[in-house]
Amino acid sequence: MRFELSNTANEYKSIVANFNQSIKGKYTKIIRIERIQNERWYIQYLAHSRSFKRTLDKDTEKSLYHGCPQEAADKIVKSCFNRSFAGVTGTAYGFGVYFSSDAAYSHDYAKPNVNGERHMFLARVLVGNTTKGNSSMKICPAGFDSTTDGKHIFVTYHDAQAYAEYLITYT
């Protein structure tokens, strides 16, 4: 389910402030921000999160961006992030789902629809222990939970490792 946030709500303002700082002027206007609520998907994410915290004895959750075309965004809202689509836009750091702490980077994958609108998720992502990824990785090496470029890109290999909390629609 999608719930549009009021642009006067503190939740909305906080997301916009972080987005503005990260995207560095690559957009004109935010059309809407929707909170995504998918109970089944969230329960799976929470179970995965608890497991990570028990195993790693620390919190490794990050708020990261994932830009995509509108068609992909609609599928993600209904069915969550799905690594079976890995490779559609690249595999430089592994065959998984890509996220970035840099909205400007994710912007390049948020292709505009016929109305010029772009779509970007702000997701909660369990990065766990990370290691440098490469284009041949289909799973993480033993002892690691995600791969990275070492800077701002994180790649996950388990569908319950990320929860799309917000969908930002902008031009």
Secondary structure, DSSP 8 states (H G I E B T S, - for coil): -EEE--TTSHHHHHHHHHHHHHHTT--S-EEEEEEE--HHHHHHHHHHHHHHHHHHSS--EEEEEEEE-HHHHHHHHHH---GGGTTSS--TT-SSEEEES-HHHHHTTS---TTS-EEEEEEEEE--SEEE--TT-SS--TT-SEEE-SSSEEEE-SGGGEEEEEEEEE-
